[in-house]
């Protein structure tokens, strides 16, 4: 399986600290050595880095760790390949344009044999993840009017996510730069940092940061990941089937849908 990382903040914020912890799991403290990618939204634009190699030893990832690219929404993924070869086209996050915005998608899990329905969006690589992303966008393009209210769009995305989760493991990060949707099929955690800020220590690297020295009292920064990245903070664990819509660091909508209990499958 892969690991996910995302950020939602109310002010442009860098992801250097959390990204440093995640990269160690890409071939050092973890087995996710088959590629990594990260997307930072800047207004309506998106700055993207991809590499089909281990993030723990990547010079490009080192630049991203040390260069404070500031964003209000970011999506990151480290890959342990199970469907599709190790290649640049198979490296998450995947990006497509829909309704005049860049949509970014990262997936942790596997849906065996999944193929996107016919439509405008077609996969470039051969991962189940990119097939799912294209299928989702084709579904939205054909079923949801462009001028539909956000609640209608959200209902359509959640309904699709629930269907995908019935077919296999489907942990999702999806953003259009304005909002970030997270969907948990099996594992996902989150933490929201706000005043009063304090120190935090990474689990996978000997790095500690004092957030108070880097923030203002008005800042709200939420980080979502597959597993907790720090050893001295309390992370909130999602329930299987739980989804949350984040905007500017806060959960603005959330819910729970039915998914199979993949941790305790029925006998047979």
Phi and psi restraints in degrees (value plus and minus 20) as a CYANA .aco file:
   2 UNK   PHI    -126.9   -86.9
   2 UNK   PSI    -199.7  -159.7
   3 UNK   PHI    -150.5  -110.5
   3 UNK   PSI     127.6   167.6
   4 UNK   PHI    -134.5   -94.5
   4 UNK   PSI     135.6   175.6
   5 UNK   PHI    -172.3  -132.3
   5 UNK   PSI     115.0   155.0
   6 UNK   PHI    -166.2  -126.2
   6 UNK   PSI     141.5   181.5
   7 UNK   PHI    -158.4  -118.4
   7 UNK   PSI     121.9   161.9
   8 UNK   PHI    -152.6  -112.6
   8 UNK   PSI     109.2   149.2
   9 UNK   PHI    -162.5  -122.5
   9 UNK   PSI     136.2   176.2
  10 UNK   PHI    -110.7   -70.7
  10 UNK   PSI     -19.9    20.1
  11 UNK   PHI    -168.5  -128.5
  11 UNK   PSI     128.4   168.4
  12 UNK   PHI     -73.3   -33.3
  12 UNK   PSI     103.1   143.1
  13 UNK   PHI    -156.7  -116.7
  13 UNK   PSI     125.4   165.4
  14 UNK   PHI    -109.2   -69.2
  14 UNK   PSI     138.8   178.8
  15 UNK   PHI    -131.0   -91.0
  15 UNK   PSI      -0.2    39.8
  16 UNK   PHI     -77.1   -37.1
  16 UNK   PSI     -65.8   -25.8
  17 UNK   PHI     -83.0   -43.0
  17 UNK   PSI     -74.5   -34.5
  18 UNK   PHI     -85.7   -45.7
  18 UNK   PSI     -60.0   -20.0
  19 UNK   PHI     -84.4   -44.4
  19 UNK   PSI     -56.1   -16.1
  20 UNK   PHI     -80.0   -40.0
  20 UNK   PSI     -63.9   -23.9
  21 UNK   PHI     -84.7   -44.7
  21 UNK   PSI     -63.1   -23.1
  22 UNK   PHI     -85.4   -45.4
  22 UNK   PSI     -59.7   -19.7
  23 UNK   PHI     -81.9   -41.9
  23 UNK   PSI     -49.4    -9.4
  24 UNK   PHI     -84.9   -44.9
  24 UNK   PSI     -46.8    -6.8
  25 UNK   PHI     -97.8   -57.8
  25 UNK   PSI     -28.7    11.3
  26 UNK   PHI    -111.8   -71.8
  26 UNK   PSI      45.1    85.1
  27 UNK   PHI      89.1   129.1
  27 UNK   PSI     -19.9    20.1
  28 UNK   PHI    -138.7   -98.7
  28 UNK   PSI    -100.2   -60.2
  29 UNK   PHI    -104.1   -64.1
  29 UNK   PSI     -26.5    13.5
  30 UNK   PHI    -161.6  -121.6
  30 UNK   PSI     148.3   188.3
  31 UNK   PHI    -112.0   -72.0
  31 UNK   PSI     -11.6    28.4
  32 UNK   PHI    -105.7   -65.7
  32 UNK   PSI      50.1    90.1
  33 UNK   PHI    -125.5   -85.5
  33 UNK   PSI      -5.2    34.8
  34 UNK   PHI    -122.8   -82.8
  34 UNK   PSI      -1.7    38.3
  35 UNK   PHI     117.9   157.9
  35 UNK   PSI     139.0   179.0
  36 UNK   PHI    -170.9  -130.9
  36 UNK   PSI     137.9   177.9
  37 UNK   PHI    -179.1  -139.1
  37 UNK   PSI     134.6   174.6
  38 UNK   PHI    -169.0  -129.0
  38 UNK   PSI     121.5   161.5
  39 UNK   PHI    -147.4  -107.4
  39 UNK   PSI     108.5   148.5
  40 UNK   PHI    -133.7   -93.7
  40 UNK   PSI     106.2   146.2
  41 UNK   PHI    -104.1   -64.1
  41 UNK   PSI     115.4   155.4
  42 UNK   PHI    -150.6  -110.6
  42 UNK   PSI      78.0   118.0
  43 UNK   PHI      44.3    84.3
  43 UNK   PSI    -146.9  -106.9
  44 UNK   PHI    -111.4   -71.4
  44 UNK   PSI     -23.6    16.4
  45 UNK   PHI    -113.0   -73.0
  45 UNK   PSI     148.6   188.6
  46 UNK   PHI    -161.5  -121.5
  46 UNK   PSI     111.2   151.2
  47 UNK   PHI    -122.2   -82.2
  47 UNK   PSI     104.5   144.5
  48 UNK   PHI    -147.3  -107.3
  48 UNK   PSI     119.0   159.0
  49 UNK   PHI    -146.5  -106.5
  49 UNK   PSI     110.6   150.6
  50 UNK   PHI    -153.0  -113.0
  50 UNK   PSI     127.9   167.9
  51 UNK   PHI    -177.4  -137.4
  51 UNK   PSI     108.8   148.8
  52 UNK   PHI    -106.4   -66.4
  52 UNK   PSI      36.0    76.0
  53 UNK   PHI    -170.9  -130.9
  53 UNK   PSI     152.0   192.0
  54 UNK   PHI     -87.8   -47.8
  54 UNK   PSI     108.6   148.6
  55 UNK   PHI     -89.0   -49.0
  55 UNK   PSI     -48.5    -8.5
  56 UNK   PHI     -83.8   -43.8
  56 UNK   PSI     -46.4    -6.4
  57 UNK   PHI    -136.5   -96.5
  57 UNK   PSI      -3.7    36.3
  58 UNK   PHI    -108.0   -68.0
  58 UNK   PSI     109.2   149.2
  59 UNK   PHI     -91.3   -51.3
  59 UNK   PSI     -51.7   -11.7
  60 UNK   PHI     -88.0   -48.0
  60 UNK   PSI     -63.3   -23.3
  61 UNK   PHI     -82.4   -42.4
  61 UNK   PSI     -54.5   -14.5
  62 UNK   PHI     -82.8   -42.8
  62 UNK   PSI     -58.9   -18.9
  63 UNK   PHI     -83.2   -43.2
  63 UNK   PSI     -64.3   -24.3
  64 UNK   PHI     -83.6   -43.6
  64 UNK   PSI     -56.8   -16.8
  65 UNK   PHI     -83.7   -43.7
  65 UNK   PSI     -55.5   -15.5
  66 UNK   PHI    -121.5   -81.5
  66 UNK   PSI     -31.4     8.6
  67 UNK   PHI    -122.2   -82.2
  67 UNK   PSI      94.2   134.2
  68 UNK   PHI     -95.8   -55.8
  68 UNK   PSI      60.6   100.6
  69 UNK   PHI     -97.0   -57.0
  69 UNK   PSI     100.4   140.4
  70 UNK   PHI    -120.0   -80.0
  70 UNK   PSI     116.3   156.3
  71 UNK   PHI    -173.4  -133.4
  71 UNK   PSI     137.7   177.7
  72 UNK   PHI    -115.0   -75.0
  72 UNK   PSI     -33.1     6.9
  73 UNK   PHI    -168.0  -128.0
  73 UNK   PSI     111.9   151.9
  74 UNK   PHI    -164.0  -124.0
  74 UNK   PSI     128.2   168.2
  75 UNK   PHI    -154.0  -114.0
  75 UNK   PSI     111.6   151.6
  76 UNK   PHI    -157.4  -117.4
  76 UNK   PSI     134.4   174.4
  77 UNK   PHI    -172.0  -132.0
  77 UNK   PSI     116.9   156.9
  78 UNK   PHI    -139.5   -99.5
  78 UNK   PSI     119.4   159.4
  79 UNK   PHI    -132.0   -92.0
  79 UNK   PSI     116.1   156.1
  80 UNK   PHI    -138.4   -98.4
  80 UNK   PSI      84.7   124.7
  81 UNK   PHI     -84.9   -44.9
  81 UNK   PSI     112.0   152.0
  82 UNK   PHI    -148.4  -108.4
  82 UNK   PSI     -47.9    -7.9
  83 UNK   PHI    -149.7  -109.7
  83 UNK   PSI     103.9   143.9
  84 UNK   PHI      71.8   111.8
  84 UNK   PSI     123.5   163.5
  85 UNK   PHI     -91.1   -51.1
  85 UNK   PSI     150.0   190.0
  86 UNK   PHI    -101.4   -61.4
  86 UNK   PSI      86.1   126.1
  87 UNK   PHI    -178.3  -138.3
  87 UNK   PSI     143.9   183.9
  88 UNK   PHI     -83.4   -43.4
  88 UNK   PSI     -60.2   -20.2
  89 UNK   PHI     -89.0   -49.0
  89 UNK   PSI     -38.0     2.0
  90 UNK   PHI    -118.1   -78.1
  90 UNK   PSI     -11.3    28.7
  91 UNK   PHI    -113.6   -73.6
  91 UNK   PSI     105.4   145.4
  92 UNK   PHI     -96.0   -56.0
  92 UNK   PSI     145.3   185.3
  93 UNK   PHI     -97.0   -57.0
  93 UNK   PSI     132.2   172.2
  94 UNK   PHI    -113.7   -73.7
  94 UNK   PSI     128.0   168.0
  95 UNK   PHI    -153.8  -113.8
  95 UNK   PSI     115.0   155.0
  96 UNK   PHI    -161.8  -121.8
  96 UNK   PSI     137.4   177.4
  97 UNK   PHI    -114.1   -74.1
  97 UNK   PSI     113.9   153.9
  98 UNK   PHI    -162.7  -122.7
  98 UNK   PSI     105.9   145.9
  99 UNK   PHI      35.8    75.8
  99 UNK   PSI      18.7    58.7
 100 UNK   PHI      58.0    98.0
 100 UNK   PSI      -3.0    37.0
 101 UNK   PHI    -156.5  -116.5
 101 UNK   PSI     131.3   171.3
 102 UNK   PHI    -102.9   -62.9
 102 UNK   PSI     106.2   146.2
 103 UNK   PHI    -124.4   -84.4
 103 UNK   PSI     114.8   154.8
 104 UNK   PHI    -139.4   -99.4
 104 UNK   PSI     114.7   154.7
 105 UNK   PHI    -153.4  -113.4
 105 UNK   PSI     111.3   151.3
 106 UNK   PHI    -156.7  -116.7
 106 UNK   PSI     123.3   163.3
 107 UNK   PHI    -155.8  -115.8
 107 UNK   PSI     116.4   156.4
 108 UNK   PHI    -136.8   -96.8
 108 UNK   PSI      99.8   139.8
 109 UNK   PHI     121.4   161.4
 109 UNK   PSI    -183.6  -143.6
 110 UNK   PHI    -175.7  -135.7
 110 UNK   PSI     113.1   153.1
 111 UNK   PHI    -144.8  -104.8
 111 UNK   PSI      80.7   120.7
 112 UNK   PHI     -84.8   -44.8
 112 UNK   PSI     111.1   151.1
 113 UNK   PHI      54.2    94.2
 113 UNK   PSI      -6.9    33.1
 114 UNK   PHI     -93.8   -53.8
 114 UNK   PSI     117.1   157.1
 115 UNK   PHI    -151.2  -111.2
 115 UNK   PSI     117.3   157.3
 116 UNK   PHI     -86.6   -46.6
 116 UNK   PSI     123.7   163.7
 117 UNK   PHI     -86.8   -46.8
 117 UNK   PSI     139.4   179.4
 118 UNK   PHI     -85.6   -45.6
 118 UNK   PSI     123.4   163.4
 119 UNK   PHI     150.2   190.2
 119 UNK   PSI    -189.0  -149.0
 120 UNK   PHI     -82.7   -42.7
 120 UNK   PSI     -58.1   -18.1
 121 UNK   PHI    -114.8   -74.8
 121 UNK   PSI     105.1   145.1
 122 UNK   PHI    -150.1  -110.1
 122 UNK   PSI     124.6   164.6
 123 UNK   PHI     -89.9   -49.9
 123 UNK   PSI     127.6   167.6
 124 UNK   PHI    -111.1   -71.1
 124 UNK   PSI     -61.9   -21.9
 125 UNK   PHI    -113.9   -73.9
 125 UNK   PSI    -181.3  -141.3
 126 UNK   PHI    -149.1  -109.1
 126 UNK   PSI      13.7    53.7
 127 UNK   PHI    -108.4   -68.4
 127 UNK   PSI     131.7   171.7
 128 UNK   PHI     -83.2   -43.2
 128 UNK   PSI     -52.7   -12.7
 129 UNK   PHI     -81.3   -41.3
 129 UNK   PSI     -68.1   -28.1
 130 UNK   PHI     -88.2   -48.2
 130 UNK   PSI     -54.4   -14.4
 131 UNK   PHI     -80.5   -40.5
 131 UNK   PSI     -62.7   -22.7
 132 UNK   PHI     -84.0   -44.0
 132 UNK   PSI     -64.1   -24.1
 133 UNK   PHI     -79.7   -39.7
 133 UNK   PSI     -67.6   -27.6
 134 UNK   PHI     -84.1   -44.1
 134 UNK   PSI     -59.1   -19.1
 135 UNK   PHI     -81.7   -41.7
 135 UNK   PSI     -63.5   -23.5
 136 UNK   PHI     -81.7   -41.7
 136 UNK   PSI     -66.6   -26.6
 137 UNK   PHI     -86.7   -46.7
 137 UNK   PSI     -59.6   -19.6
 138 UNK   PHI     -81.8   -41.8
 138 UNK   PSI     -59.0   -19.0
 139 UNK   PHI     -85.1   -45.1
 139 UNK   PSI     -66.4   -26.4
 140 UNK   PHI     -84.9   -44.9
 140 UNK   PSI     -63.0   -23.0
 141 UNK   PHI     -81.5   -41.5
 141 UNK   PSI     -54.9   -14.9
 142 UNK   PHI    -110.1   -70.1
 142 UNK   PSI     -43.5    -3.5
 143 UNK   PHI    -130.4   -90.4
 143 UNK   PSI     -39.6     0.4
 144 UNK   PHI    -137.5   -97.5
 144 UNK   PSI     102.8   142.8
 145 UNK   PHI     -82.4   -42.4
 145 UNK   PSI     125.3   165.3
 146 UNK   PHI     -78.1   -38.1
 146 UNK   PSI     -52.8   -12.8
 147 UNK   PHI    -113.4   -73.4
 147 UNK   PSI     -10.7    29.3
 148 UNK   PHI     -83.6   -43.6
 148 UNK   PSI     128.5   168.5
 149 UNK   PHI     -84.4   -44.4
 149 UNK   PSI     138.1   178.1
 150 UNK   PHI     -78.1   -38.1
 150 UNK   PSI     -54.0   -14.0
 151 UNK   PHI     -82.2   -42.2
 151 UNK   PSI     -58.5   -18.5
 152 UNK   PHI     -86.0   -46.0
 152 UNK   PSI     -64.1   -24.1
 153 UNK   PHI     -80.8   -40.8
 153 UNK   PSI     -65.1   -25.1
 154 UNK   PHI     -82.2   -42.2
 154 UNK   PSI     -63.8   -23.8
 155 UNK   PHI     -79.9   -39.9
 155 UNK   PSI     -59.7   -19.7
 156 UNK   PHI     -87.6   -47.6
 156 UNK   PSI     -60.6   -20.6
 157 UNK   PHI     -87.1   -47.1
 157 UNK   PSI     -64.4   -24.4
 158 UNK   PHI     -84.6   -44.6
 158 UNK   PSI     -61.2   -21.2
 159 UNK   PHI     -81.2   -41.2
 159 UNK   PSI     -61.7   -21.7
 160 UNK   PHI     -85.8   -45.8
 160 UNK   PSI     -62.8   -22.8
 161 UNK   PHI     -80.8   -40.8
 161 UNK   PSI     -61.0   -21.0
 162 UNK   PHI     -81.9   -41.9
 162 UNK   PSI     -60.9   -20.9
 163 UNK   PHI     -85.6   -45.6
 163 UNK   PSI     -63.4   -23.4
 164 UNK   PHI     -82.4   -42.4
 164 UNK   PSI     -59.3   -19.3
 165 UNK   PHI     -87.4   -47.4
 165 UNK   PSI     -40.8    -0.8
 166 UNK   PHI     -92.6   -52.6
 166 UNK   PSI     -37.3     2.7
 167 UNK   PHI    -117.1   -77.1
 167 UNK   PSI     -34.4     5.6
 168 UNK   PHI     149.3   189.3
 168 UNK   PSI    -184.2  -144.2
 169 UNK   PHI     -98.5   -58.5
 169 UNK   PSI     107.1   147.1
 170 UNK   PHI    -164.1  -124.1
 170 UNK   PSI      64.8   104.8
 171 UNK   PHI    -119.6   -79.6
 171 UNK   PSI     106.7   146.7
 172 UNK   PHI    -146.1  -106.1
 172 UNK   PSI     120.6   160.6
 173 UNK   PHI    -141.9  -101.9
 173 UNK   PSI     109.2   149.2
 174 UNK   PHI    -163.6  -123.6
 174 UNK   PSI     108.7   148.7
 175 UNK   PHI    -162.5  -122.5
 175 UNK   PSI     129.7   169.7
 176 UNK   PHI    -137.4   -97.4
 176 UNK   PSI      -3.4    36.6
 177 UNK   PHI      71.5   111.5
 177 UNK   PSI     -50.8   -10.8
 178 UNK   PHI    -106.4   -66.4
 178 UNK   PSI     -60.0   -20.0
 179 UNK   PHI    -155.5  -115.5
 179 UNK   PSI     147.5   187.5
 180 UNK   PHI    -150.8  -110.8
 180 UNK   PSI     101.7   141.7
 181 UNK   PHI    -123.4   -83.4
 181 UNK   PSI     110.5   150.5
 182 UNK   PHI    -140.8  -100.8
 182 UNK   PSI     117.0   157.0
 183 UNK   PHI    -153.5  -113.5
 183 UNK   PSI     108.9   148.9
 184 UNK   PHI    -128.5   -88.5
 184 UNK   PSI     101.0   141.0
 185 UNK   PHI    -114.8   -74.8
 185 UNK   PSI     -60.1   -20.1
 186 UNK   PHI    -152.5  -112.5
 186 UNK   PSI     -70.4   -30.4
 187 UNK   PHI    -162.3  -122.3
 187 UNK   PSI     112.5   152.5
 188 UNK   PHI    -189.4  -149.4
 188 UNK   PSI     123.2   163.2
 189 UNK   PHI    -153.8  -113.8
 189 UNK   PSI     142.8   182.8
 190 UNK   PHI    -169.4  -129.4
 190 UNK   PSI     136.2   176.2
 191 UNK   PHI    -165.2  -125.2
 191 UNK   PSI     118.4   158.4
 192 UNK   PHI    -134.8   -94.8
 192 UNK   PSI     102.7   142.7
 193 UNK   PHI    -125.5   -85.5
 193 UNK   PSI     109.6   149.6
 194 UNK   PHI    -169.9  -129.9
 194 UNK   PSI     150.0   190.0
 195 UNK   PHI     -81.3   -41.3
 195 UNK   PSI     121.9   161.9
 196 UNK   PHI     -98.8   -58.8
 196 UNK   PSI     107.5   147.5
 197 UNK   PHI    -100.7   -60.7
 197 UNK   PSI     134.3   174.3
 198 UNK   PHI    -160.5  -120.5
 198 UNK   PSI    -189.7  -149.7
 199 UNK   PHI    -101.9   -61.9
 199 UNK   PSI     142.0   182.0
 200 UNK   PHI    -169.0  -129.0
 200 UNK   PSI     128.4   168.4
 201 UNK   PHI    -144.7  -104.7
 201 UNK   PSI     112.9   152.9
 202 UNK   PHI     -90.8   -50.8
 202 UNK   PSI     127.5   167.5
 203 UNK   PHI     -98.4   -58.4
 203 UNK   PSI     -51.5   -11.5
 204 UNK   PHI    -125.4   -85.4
 204 UNK   PSI     -19.0    21.0
 205 UNK   PHI    -171.3  -131.3
 205 UNK   PSI     132.2   172.2
 206 UNK   PHI    -101.8   -61.8
 206 UNK   PSI      49.2    89.2
 207 UNK   PHI    -154.7  -114.7
 207 UNK   PSI     109.7   149.7
 208 UNK   PHI    -146.0  -106.0
 208 UNK   PSI     122.1   162.1
 209 UNK   PHI    -151.2  -111.2
 209 UNK   PSI     123.6   163.6
 210 UNK   PHI    -121.8   -81.8
 210 UNK   PSI      81.5   121.5
 211 UNK   PHI     -85.5   -45.5
 211 UNK   PSI     -45.6    -5.6
 212 UNK   PHI     -80.9   -40.9
 212 UNK   PSI     -54.7   -14.7
 213 UNK   PHI     -98.0   -58.0
 213 UNK   PSI     -31.2     8.8
 214 UNK   PHI    -135.7   -95.7
 214 UNK   PSI     -14.9    25.1
 215 UNK   PHI    -152.1  -112.1
 215 UNK   PSI     152.8   192.8
 216 UNK   PHI    -134.6   -94.6
 216 UNK   PSI     143.5   183.5
 217 UNK   PHI     -82.2   -42.2
 217 UNK   PSI     -36.3     3.7
 218 UNK   PHI    -109.3   -69.3
 218 UNK   PSI     -30.5     9.5
 219 UNK   PHI     -91.8   -51.8
 219 UNK   PSI     120.9   160.9
 220 UNK   PHI    -153.5  -113.5
 220 UNK   PSI     100.0   140.0
 221 UNK   PHI    -151.5  -111.5
 221 UNK   PSI     102.0   142.0
 222 UNK   PHI    -133.1   -93.1
 222 UNK   PSI     117.2   157.2
 223 UNK   PHI    -141.5  -101.5
 223 UNK   PSI     112.3   152.3
 224 UNK   PHI    -139.0   -99.0
 224 UNK   PSI     116.2   156.2
 225 UNK   PHI    -169.7  -129.7
 225 UNK   PSI     149.3   189.3
 226 UNK   PHI     -91.7   -51.7
 226 UNK   PSI     -64.1   -24.1
 227 UNK   PHI    -153.2  -113.2
 227 UNK   PSI     132.9   172.9
 228 UNK   PHI     -74.2   -34.2
 228 UNK   PSI     119.3   159.3
 229 UNK   PHI    -118.4   -78.4
 229 UNK   PSI     -37.4     2.6
 230 UNK   PHI    -136.2   -96.2
 230 UNK   PSI     137.5   177.5
 231 UNK   PHI    -121.2   -81.2
 231 UNK   PSI     -29.3    10.7
 232 UNK   PHI    -145.7  -105.7
 232 UNK   PSI       2.7    42.7
 233 UNK   PHI    -147.9  -107.9
 233 UNK   PSI     137.3   177.3
 234 UNK   PHI    -115.9   -75.9
 234 UNK   PSI      93.8   133.8
 235 UNK   PHI    -114.4   -74.4
 235 UNK   PSI     125.5   165.5
 236 UNK   PHI    -112.8   -72.8
 236 UNK   PSI     103.4   143.4
 237 UNK   PHI    -111.8   -71.8
 237 UNK   PSI     109.2   149.2
 238 UNK   PHI     -88.5   -48.5
 238 UNK   PSI     136.0   176.0
 239 UNK   PHI    -114.0   -74.0
 239 UNK   PSI     128.7   168.7
 240 UNK   PHI     -76.0   -36.0
 240 UNK   PSI     109.8   149.8
 241 UNK   PHI      71.9   111.9
 241 UNK   PSI     -21.2    18.8
 242 UNK   PHI    -106.9   -66.9
 242 UNK   PSI     117.6   157.6
 243 UNK   PHI    -146.9  -106.9
 243 UNK   PSI     130.5   170.5
 244 UNK   PHI    -160.1  -120.1
 244 UNK   PSI     116.6   156.6
 245 UNK   PHI    -123.8   -83.8
 245 UNK   PSI     100.7   140.7
 246 UNK   PHI    -126.5   -86.5
 246 UNK   PSI     122.2   162.2
 247 UNK   PHI    -167.1  -127.1
 247 UNK   PSI     104.9   144.9
 248 UNK   PHI      32.9    72.9
 248 UNK   PSI      21.1    61.1
 249 UNK   PHI      67.4   107.4
 249 UNK   PSI     -26.4    13.6
 250 UNK   PHI    -136.7   -96.7
 250 UNK   PSI     130.3   170.3
 251 UNK   PHI     -99.0   -59.0
 251 UNK   PSI      99.8   139.8
 252 UNK   PHI    -124.3   -84.3
 252 UNK   PSI     -34.3     5.7
 253 UNK   PHI    -180.7  -140.7
 253 UNK   PSI     128.7   168.7
 254 UNK   PHI    -179.3  -139.3
 254 UNK   PSI     143.6   183.6
 255 UNK   PHI    -190.1  -150.1
 255 UNK   PSI    -198.2  -158.2
 256 UNK   PHI    -159.5  -119.5
 256 UNK   PSI     109.9   149.9
 257 UNK   PHI    -142.9  -102.9
 257 UNK   PSI     146.8   186.8
 258 UNK   PHI    -101.8   -61.8
 258 UNK   PSI     111.3   151.3
 259 UNK   PHI    -155.9  -115.9
 259 UNK   PSI     136.2   176.2
 260 UNK   PHI     -82.4   -42.4
 260 UNK   PSI     127.6   167.6
 261 UNK   PHI    -103.6   -63.6
 261 UNK   PSI      67.9   107.9
 262 UNK   PHI     -95.1   -55.1
 262 UNK   PSI     -37.3     2.7
 263 UNK   PHI     -96.7   -56.7
 263 UNK   PSI     -45.4    -5.4
 264 UNK   PHI    -154.5  -114.5
 264 UNK   PSI      50.8    90.8
 265 UNK   PHI     -84.0   -44.0
 265 UNK   PSI     130.1   170.1
 266 UNK   PHI     -88.0   -48.0
 266 UNK   PSI     125.4   165.4
 267 UNK   PHI     -87.2   -47.2
 267 UNK   PSI     133.8   173.8
